[in-house]
Amino acid sequence: MSRDRRSAAVVTIWVALTVLVPAGVAASQAADSAIRDSALDAQVQAVAATLRCPVCQNLSVFDSPSELALSMKQIVREQLAAGASPDDVRSYFVARYGEWILLRPEPKGFNLVVWLLPAIALAVGGFLVVMRARRWLRQGRVPPELEAAPLSDLQTRRERLRHGLQDLDAEAAAGRIATSDHDWLKQRDTAELDRVSEILKRRGRAEAGTSPAPARGAAPAAHLRPAVVWIAGFVVFLGAAALALRSATTPRAAGAPLTGLDVAPPEGGSESPANGPTDPRLAMLEERLRRDSTDHQALLEVGHAYLGMGRLDRAAALSFKAVQLRPRAPETAEAYAHLGMVLANQGEHEVAVQSIDEALLLHPDLPEALLFRGIVSYSLQRYPVAVEAWTRYLQVAPPEADTAHVRGLLETARRLQRP
Amino acid sequence: MIPWRRVAWPLAGLPVLALLAFGLTRDARRVDSPLPGRLAPDFVLETLDGDSVHLTALRGKVVLVNFWASWCLACVAEHDVLVAAQRRWGPEGFQVLGVVYQDTRPNARQWMTERGGDWPTLFDPGSRMAIEYGLFGVPESFLVDRAGRIAFKQIGPVSGDALARMVPPLLAGQTTSETVEHRSPGHVRSSPEFPTAGGERREP
């Protein structure tokens, strides 16, 4: 492509953006302030935060910037203002979307598993640990004379204890001994049998040479050590579980960042510090841009982030700046692709195609450019182009990309391609 | 005798495995709609031409309420199916109603002019009706029987085959209390990965 055509394309894109973007900015700001300005805010937030946004992945209606979520927030506000209780509002949405719409399902029926399982697991785990620990502590109190006894004495003693226990059970079964006595004797003898067996086992291991025989005086400590490790481990586990539970169940404060997600604060309008991006990485990049507005890398990344949030006006402005700064740099391909996407969204399909073609000239295998080229061509009913672009996209798409949707579209495009 | 001490641990693991097996064999994306079998939420909406359409006024007809948008790719293919269905069953009392989802009037008008279709195209300010119908994205369609009950919900583009199976019995006056929900690929939740994202799309 010649230099002239290239600059012509840039001018067209620029004109399209200057006309289209302010309208979008005004509209979104008006919507934002409409939602902010009310005394009902806190209540609306509390209810909206418990509803799942139908068009997003794992965002609440309160957190989502999508249009549908805004409408839903408006409905929540109206119903609360009309005197409905938070539960009434939730039931309204459940009747339309099913229980899926609730971020925290009702604790009844099968859902109870989620509430009860952790408690049961903790109780069973705690019980097992206590049982183990008690056994170790009991075994730890080995009388010194038992440790020193010759092997044959110990073996005889073990046999005697085993027989004694069997006899004890027989006596009890025959009713010749009181149950309480039986239990007490059995507990005492079982404990001793355990101790003797343990010593025999250790001696056997020592003779086989697999582990050195423990020093006699140190025996209780050696027994206690695993118990201490188990109990310490259990306490650490309990602490971690408690912390995780707390952070998982505490409602997110307004504007607080969502871990690992580049998501704008729900109603953050401008770049003022109070309403600015709260994602740390995005905040850092924005800071870099404030210091140096020609930071090309930051322009690209922030543009990408805003695109992901659906804030197309901001994404377009930043990407366009990146294009102006370094029109021919290979990494600018991304900015052209972003611009193409914004323009396509505004219905400017032909200019969008130009922008995406620019991107592919600079970087022929840029996955997002290929994806968008397919989408725009499809909506222009240029099915062969769409098929070609998506086929290539699927070859170069990053492994983490969700390509199932594109595969579905590609199928349809293939079918439509043949008249 | 069963060696309880040996089998206790594997046995304890069984409920966990059973729970996992139950969870992993289910489609996590499947969301059962509570709507099929119920009365279709009523509405009065304005058409492209400025008239208004009242759903209750169509009681006695078999109505296909189709939510669509010009930015929805799967809606392109679906549109031809709807044109054919309206032509085929229209005389017998079948009526398509298109509800435009998060799109502009000029876009919708252009679409209908280019692709044809002589049914009312309705506007849904603030996506109110979309929420009444528990919409996740487009295209989604609801087949309403002569008694005004939702007989069938389609997530994704509706196919000619599905209509050929569902519409004639409903036209014959049958009502189904069956809760049917079908899905097909191409359903778009206007997710942020797609150029349809964002709150910028408003009536100019």
Interface residues (C-beta under 8 A of the other chain):
Chain A: A23 G24 A27 S28 A31 P54 V55 C56 Q57 P65 S66 E67 L68 L70 S71 M72 Q74 I75 F93 V94 A95 R96 Y97 G98 W100 V113 L307 G308 M309 G310 R311 L312 D313 M341 V342 A344 N345 Q346 G347 F372 I375 V376 Y378 S379 Q381 D402 A404 H405 R407 G408 L409 E411 T412 R415 L416
Chain B: L19 V31 D32 S33 P34 L35 W71 L73 A74 V76 A77 Q102 T104 N107 G126 S127 R128 A130 I131 E132 Y133 G134 L135 F136 G137 P185 G186 V188 R189 S190 S191 P192 E193 F194 P195 T196 A197 G198 G199 E200 R201 R202 P204
